[in-house]
Amino acid sequence: MSDTDNKLENMTVVPTDGALGAEILGLDLSKPVPKATVAAIRGAFLEHCLVVFRDQNLDEPDQVRFTRYFGEPVVHVRKQADRTNNEIMMVSNVKKNGKPIGALGHQEIEFHSDLSYMPKPGTISMLYAVEIPDTGGATQWCNLYKAYAGLDEACKQGLAGLRATHRHFNAEQNPSDITDHPIVCTHPETGRKTLFVSPLFCKTVIGLDAANGRERLAGLFEHALQTKYVWTHNWQIGDLVMWDNRATMHRREPFPDTQRRIMKRTQVFNDTVPVA
């Protein structure tokens, strides 16, 4: 591609046939992207909650630069080994000299929204596939707009004003004060209502006793994770996936630890406090 090939007229958006997501064709993200094209990408991203760019060939500065079109890439709160580009979080089960080169290993990761345990949680996450295993390791996303819309009116009214606590299982990643957010949030850019809870990070509901809180959350999880609200991405090398943590949650399927998986993640967070 030439430097002019990222013009808007060369971009095509192809929605998936699932609960969310679209593939964006015709762009080479290793090269500069004009403002009009960036605006169109943001529009597709907000409409579909997630966009996929296939067959990319990105170095770390490319990924950081592309992320910066949509917000300032922030260093992840998780401690990692020294790296050239601190905005890049290595997600990998690979070890070098007996030490992990990244985080999150090979096991299943339950549904969650990135960094929801922070007072100003994840806005945008991007994950770039460098190496993928032969089996497993797919990622699933849940459309929390549709999950909220699918609740009956009595349930929606019952959730109004309720807040859930969000806490990471790794204590050192949590802020000193326990974070809580509305269970039903209003997306700051689209104005749409969305559920904002996840099995991995949400365990209690403020104002309810432990048993009733767990029961209320379990019912929401069961509802949201119906097949009709979930879409699965099977990774290919060169994929860059960009998703909206304010409108989705996601999980990773496990894969054999004998197989290598190397992904590079950037994230935008600390932008806004979720509001009802």
N, C-alpha and C positions, 0 to 999 in steps of 0.2 A: 504493500500500500504506500501511496505517497502521502505527504503531510496534508494534502487537501481532501483525502478520502474520508475524513470523519465529518464531512458536511452533512447537514440534516437530511438532504435528499437521498443520501446513501443509507440511511438508517431505516430498518424495518422492525416493527414490534409484532411478535407472534405469540399470542396468549397460549398457555397450556390448556389442556382439556380438563384440568383439575380444579381444586378449590381455590387456588391462587397461582400467581407466577406468570411470567412471560419471558420468552427468549428475545434478545435484541441482536439483530444481524447487521452486518455491514460496517462494523467499527473495529479499528485497531487501537486498543487502549494503551499501547506502548508509545503512541504519538499524541500530541496535543489534541484536545477536543474543544471545538468552538463553543461559545456561550449558547448559541441557539440549540446545538445538539445536547449540551448539558441540560438545558431546560427541558428538552423533550425526554431525556432519560429520567429526570426527576418526575415528570408527569406520569410516565409509564410505571415508575417505581411506586408512586403514591396510589395509582389506580390498581395495580396488581399485587402490591405488598412485597414483591420479590422480582428481580430480573436476573437473567443468566446471560453471560457473554461466553460463548464457546471459542475454542481454538485461539486463545490469547497466548502471547509470549512476553511475559512481564518480568522485569527485574524488580527488586524491592523499591527503588526510587520511583519506578513507574507506578506501582501500586499505591504508594503514599501520595504521589501527585494526583492520581485519579481520585483517590478518596477525598483529597482536599477540595475538589470541585463541589463537594456536598457538605462540607464541615471540616473542622480541624481534627485530624487524626490524633488520638490521645493514647498515651502509653497505658497499657493494661495494668490493673492493680495487682495482678498475679506476678510474683517474683519469677524471673527467668534468668538464664545465663546471659552474660554480656553478648551483645549483638551489634552489628554495624548500624542498623536502622531500628531505633528503639520503638518506633511506632508499629513495627511488625511484631505480632505475637506468633511464635512458632507453635503449631498444633501437630504433634507427631508422637509416635511410639518409638521412633528410632533412637538408638543410643550410640554415642561416640566416646570411645575410651571408657566404657562402662557407665557413662552419665547420659541422661536424656537430653536431646537437643531441643526439646520442646515440652509441651504440656498435654494432658488429657488422655494419654495412653491409647488403649485399644478397646476398652470396654464400652458397654452401652452408656450413653448419657441421656438421662430422662428429659422430658419436655421442659423447656424454660425459655425465658426471654433474657438476653444477655444483660448482665449487670443490673438486674432489677433490684438487687439488694443494696444499691446505692441510692442516695436521696434524689439525684438526677441520673436516671439509669440510661441504658443504651438507646441510642437513636437509630444509627445505621451500623450494620456490620457487613464486612466484605471478607470472603474467604476464597483463596486462590489455590487451585490444586496443582501441586508439583509432582507428587508421586501418590498413587492410589493402590490399594490392595486388589488382588484378583477377585476376592469375595468379601461381601459385607462392606460396612463403612458408609452406606447410603445415609442421607440426611432427610428427615421429614419435617415439614412445616405445617402448622395449624393456623387457619385463618380465623382470628379472634373477632373480626368484624362480623363474619357470618355466624360464628358461634353465639355472639350476643344477640344478633337479629333473630336467631332461631329459638330463643327463650320465649316462653309465654309471658303475657303482660303481668300476671301476678308475680312471677319470679323476678322480672325486671324491677317491679316496684319494691319487692322485698330486698333487693340488692342495693337500692338507692341509699347512699350515705355510708355503706359498710366499707371498711378498710381491712386489708390483710397485711400481715407482716411478711417481709421478704428477708431471708437470711441464708447466706452461703454456708455450706457444711464445713468449709475450710475457714476456721475462725479468723485467720490473719487477713483474709480478704474483706472482712466486714468493717464498716465504719464503727466508731465507738458506740454510737447510739443505734438501737434497732430501727430499721427502716420499715415504714408502712406506706402503702399506696391505696388509692381507691380501687375497689374491685371492678367497678365500671368507670372507665376513663373516656375523656373526649380527646380525640387525636388533635394535636395543635395545628396541623396543616390542613387536614381534610374536614375537621369538624364532626367526624363520624364517631359514634359510640362503639367501644370495644371492651371486651373483658380484658383484665390485666392480672392474671393469676397463673401460676404454673406449679406442677407437681414437685419439681426439684427444689424450689425456693420458698414456697408458701406453705406454712404449717398451721397458722392460727388466724382467727378473725377477731379483731378488736371488739370488745363488748360482748362476745359470746364465750361461754365456758369451753374448755378444751375439746370435749366430746362433740358439742354442737358445732363448733368451728370446723373440726375435722370433717364432720358429716356434710356441712354446707360446701366446703371446698371439694370433697370427694364427688359430690353430685355435679358440681360445675366441671370438674375434670372429665368425668364420664361423658357429660354432654358435649364438651368442646372437642373431645378426641374421637368423636364419631368419624367414620371413614369419609363421609361427605364433606367434612371440614379440613381434611388432611391431604397433603400432596407430598410425593416422594421424589427426591432428586438422586439419580444414580450418576455419580461423578465420572467425568472424563478428565484426563490430564489437559491442562490449559483452560479449564473452566474458572471463571470468576463469577461468584454469586453474591449479590448485594440484596440485603433484606432489611425490612422495617421492624425493629424490635417493639415498636409501639402498637403494632397491629397483628403480631404473630408470636408464636413460640415454636421452638424446634427441638428435635432430639437427634442423636446419632445412633445408628445401629452398630453393634459390636463387629469386630473383624478379628481374624487370627493374629496373635501377637508375633507370629513368625513372618508376617508379611508387612512390608513397609508402607507407611502413610505419612506424607509430608504436606501440610497445608500452611499457608501464610495468611494471617488474619490482620486486618485493620479495623478500627472501630471509632465511631464518633459517639461521645456521651458527655454527660455533665452539661447538657444544653438546657433542659427544662425539667421542672417538677411535674409529674403527672397530676392532672386535675380531673375531677368528675364532670 
